[in-house]
Every structure is written in structure tokens, then in C-alpha cells.
Amino acid sequence: MSLAKRIIPCLDVKDGRVVKGVQFVDIRDAGDPVEIARRYDLEGADEITFLDITATSDNRDTMVHVVEQVAGQVFIPLTVGGGIRTVEDIRRMLNAGADKIGINSAAVFNPKFVKEAAEKFGSQCIVVAIDAKKVSAKNEPDKWEIFTHGGRKPTGIDAIDWAIKMVDYGAGEILLTSMDRDGTKIGFDLELTSAISDAVPVPVIASGGVGKLEHLVAGIKQGKADAVLAASIFHFGEFTVGEAKQHMADAGIEVRL
Amino acid sequence: MISVIDLKICNIASVLRALDTLGLENKVVDDPKDIGQPDKLILPGVGNFFEASNRMRSLGWDLLLREKVLEEKVPILGICLGMQLFASYGEEGGQSKGLDFINAKVSYLRSSHENLRVPHVGWNDVSRCDMPIFDSLEGDNCFYFVHSYEMIIQESVQAAYSNYGVDIVAAVQKDNIVGVQFHPEKSQKAGLTLLQNFARRM
């Protein structure tokens, strides 16, 4: 085997609980993050991503404790994103046990923050999260725009241009979420994923829309992603991470079994 | 007692957590004068070679490590940048000196092979695991990598490789000196086994 394609379960954490919404709204409870992370580790997850979707900064400490507890029991890479705005935020999460940090809205408001973070902590530590939505009409060439604030605010910035810029600024990976697909279970936006994948030289993690195991395969094969991220198919017990990996292996994709 | 060297350029907590989980006695040393007589040394690290190299020299780590490792033969494990620092020199951030334990240089991944995504991130198999650190893995030889630079060895030493388009050095051993490019502290069971092996078999 050469480099394996990764499966990354994603835990959206709100006030210390794992939740999952549809297109970033309509949120339902999925359980305790530490317990769920341990389960995914046992099932063979290649990494785990935590997105803190807590609205207020008061509950930021909750996330730090979650990361600390998980890092003490789970020896695979952990990415933490959501509400990361300062070098101090990054340092805190790394000290708690995160290996990589996802930066989303803060990158849009202050792109130099990505540069600063990459210089300070290294590109391997900085994952720029991009929430993109298709803005072109049916008869127009494909065009995606990036959105912030959990998908609520448009920015007018082209997703492909943005991904290229973020890599120039030091992003070591791109976590790409299609907001049209998030929580819909109809599969990744493959055109978006392959367009970004072709445009940047760093690994791309596809996210948003996984409902079936075939979607994971398509994300790698047609979307040209290096890793696939999914949440609800794992949280609600439809599939285990192990089943997902076996399915990918059967489809001829190199995975760590 | 394993002394874990903290150059204060990165987070070493994961390595400590893994050692604690394995019940391996350890302490952090961030000042060369506190080194004492360690049984084993670990030099962990992610970060920039140039910065680490400067830091090692300004604090006196380079001389101390050469004494401990080359003269007193204390076993040392270098992880990721820690392994790279065993080389003669590195090219990251401008050319700078390494510890020169191994006749090697550290170059940008893409400078030798085209069309590779850099950083090399993820789980990759390690071949030719005939060093003691790879004992009793029972076929589980997949480890987690994240790096943009690679070690290019220029002498005849024991080495293990991973394939990323071409073979890249995944591990190297020369007597009591062993380095791994991947992160055992993040490589689940295989990684913990490797750390255990270093503690017990070297």
C-alpha cells in the first residue's frame, strides 16, 4: 500500500454534546463526544475532526476539556475547528491535545491570520475550512462562493480562488464543505471537490452530503479527494467506520484496514 | 527513565500522553543542564528545521546530545523533525546544520519528485521493518505521517521506507540512534507498540 485515503468522522460539538444539523440548521443530539470519539477510534477512524459550533465564547472551555479527554485515550490525529480566531486560541487547542487546527471564518475576515498561524505552528497544523455554495445558474459554468458563520453569510469570494490563496498563505490541507449538500445525504458535490482538488497542491478533505457508502467512493474517485469526512452516517449507527473502509477497499481504494 | 527533550518549538504533549498510557516513566527536559543520566532520550518535533537547529545550538543541545548519544551511547529516538535533526543539514527555512548523527540532508519533498501533494499527510505502510522498534507489530505496519520535508541518506545505514510515488525514508537506525519520520504517538496501536519497543528493546 502507498498513502491510504482517509476516513474522518466529524463531530459537531455544541455545549459539550455532539449534534448534527441539516444544511447547518435543524440540529439534533447525537451523544457524548468523548464516548463517540473512542468508538470511532476502535472502529478504525484515520483521524477525528471536532467542529465547535457553540455560539458563545463562554462555552469554549467545554471544547478544551473534550479535546483533553479524547487526546488522553485516542492516539490518532485530532483536528479542532470552529471559533478559532487568534494564535492564542490555536495554542490552547494544541496544548489540549489537538494536532491540527481548522480555521474558517477568521481566515475570511483576516487572511493574514492563516499566514501568521502557519508560520508559527507550521503548515501541517493548519487546515483551512471552506464552506462553499453553488451560485451559478443551471446554464452557466459552475461557480461556487464561500460562506461564513456556519453557512449563513455570503462573502462574494470565489471558492477556487480562495482555496488557492489559502494554500499560498500556508494552509496545509483544505477541508471543503458543500453547503448545498451538508446533511442532505445525497452525496458530495463532486464537481466542486474535483475543481478544488485540481486547483491546489495540498490534500483536500471532502465534506458535506454523505448518506451512502458509495458517496465516499465517489468523493475519492470522481471528486479526487485525499480524505472523506462524514458525520451522521456514523453517529446514528447506520454504518461503522470499519464498514465504510471495507466498502472503499472493495471499490479498489487504498485504505488502512 | 525516558527524558523527552522539549525544544519549545512545538507541542510535545501527545508523546508524553502516549508514554504515560504505556506506563513508561518519563520526564521533560527543556534545559540541557537538567539532563542528568537518562536511560533513553526522545527528541520529538514538528516545526521548522532552521528554527529548531538555531535553538539547539543557542541552548547548547547540540554539544550535549553529541556527548550523550555519540560518546555515552544513550539510545535516542527522533520523531518527525526530531529524526530530521539527526541529519548533517537541512534546507527548510534556509540551509542550517543538524546534529550530524547520520550523513544525510533534509530536502523539500517536491524538490525530488513532481506531482505529489505536499504535505504528505496520512497513513502509509512502512516496508522492510527489520529494526527492533518494529518488533511484534504482527503485520500492522501502517503509521501516520505529516511532513513536507524528507531525509535523504548519504551513507550506508539501516533504513525503512514508505512509498509516496517514490520511496521516502520512514525510519533510520544507526547503532543507538533511531529516527522515524511518522508519528508513533498518533499511529494508534502500531505506534504505541513501537514506543514500547524503543523503551524495552534498545
Contacts between the chains, C-beta under 8 A, distances in Angstrom:
chain1	res1	chain2	res2	distance
A	1	B	124	7.3
A	1	B	125	4.5
A	1	B	142	7.3
A	1	B	163	8.0
A	2	B	124	6.5
A	2	B	125	7.5
A	2	B	162	7.6
A	2	B	163	4.3
A	2	B	164	6.2
A	2	B	165	7.5
A	3	B	120	6.9
A	3	B	122	5.3
A	3	B	123	7.4
A	3	B	124	4.9
A	3	B	145	7.9
A	3	B	162	8.0
A	3	B	163	7.9
A	3	B	164	5.5
A	4	B	122	5.9
A	4	B	123	4.5
A	4	B	124	6.7
A	4	B	142	7.0
A	5	B	122	7.7
A	6	B	122	5.2
A	6	B	123	6.9
A	41	B	188	7.2
A	46	B	122	6.8
A	46	B	123	5.8
A	46	B	144	7.9
A	71	B	13	7.5
A	71	B	14	6.9
A	71	B	17	6.3
A	72	B	17	5.8
A	72	B	21	7.8
A	75	B	14	7.8
A	75	B	17	7.9
A	75	B	18	6.0
A	75	B	21	7.6
A	75	B	185	6.4
A	75	B	186	6.1
A	75	B	187	7.1
A	75	B	188	5.4
A	75	B	191	6.1
A	75	B	192	6.3
A	76	B	144	7.0
A	76	B	186	6.0
A	76	B	187	7.7
A	76	B	188	5.6
A	77	B	144	6.1
A	77	B	146	7.4
A	77	B	183	7.8
A	77	B	186	5.1
A	94	B	11	4.7
A	95	B	11	6.4
A	95	B	13	6.5
A	97	B	13	6.2
A	97	B	14	6.7
A	97	B	17	7.2
A	99	B	14	7.0
A	99	B	146	7.8
A	99	B	186	6.5
A	121	B	10	7.8
A	121	B	47	7.9
A	122	B	10	7.7
A	122	B	46	5.7
A	122	B	47	5.5
A	122	B	48	6.7
A	123	B	119	6.5
A	123	B	148	6.6
A	124	B	46	6.2
A	124	B	119	5.0
A	124	B	121	7.1
A	124	B	146	4.6
A	124	B	147	6.8
A	124	B	148	6.8
A	125	B	46	7.0
A	172	B	119	5.3
A	172	B	121	7.2
A	172	B	146	7.8
A	172	B	148	7.9
A	173	B	119	7.8
A	173	B	121	6.3
A	201	B	110	8.0
A	201	B	117	5.9
A	201	B	118	6.3
A	202	B	117	5.9
A	202	B	118	6.9
A	202	B	119	7.0
A	203	B	117	5.3
A	203	B	119	7.4
A	203	B	121	5.1
A	203	B	122	7.4
A	226	B	117	6.5
A	226	B	121	7.4
A	226	B	122	7.1
A	227	B	122	7.0
A	256	B	123	4.3
A	256	B	142	4.9
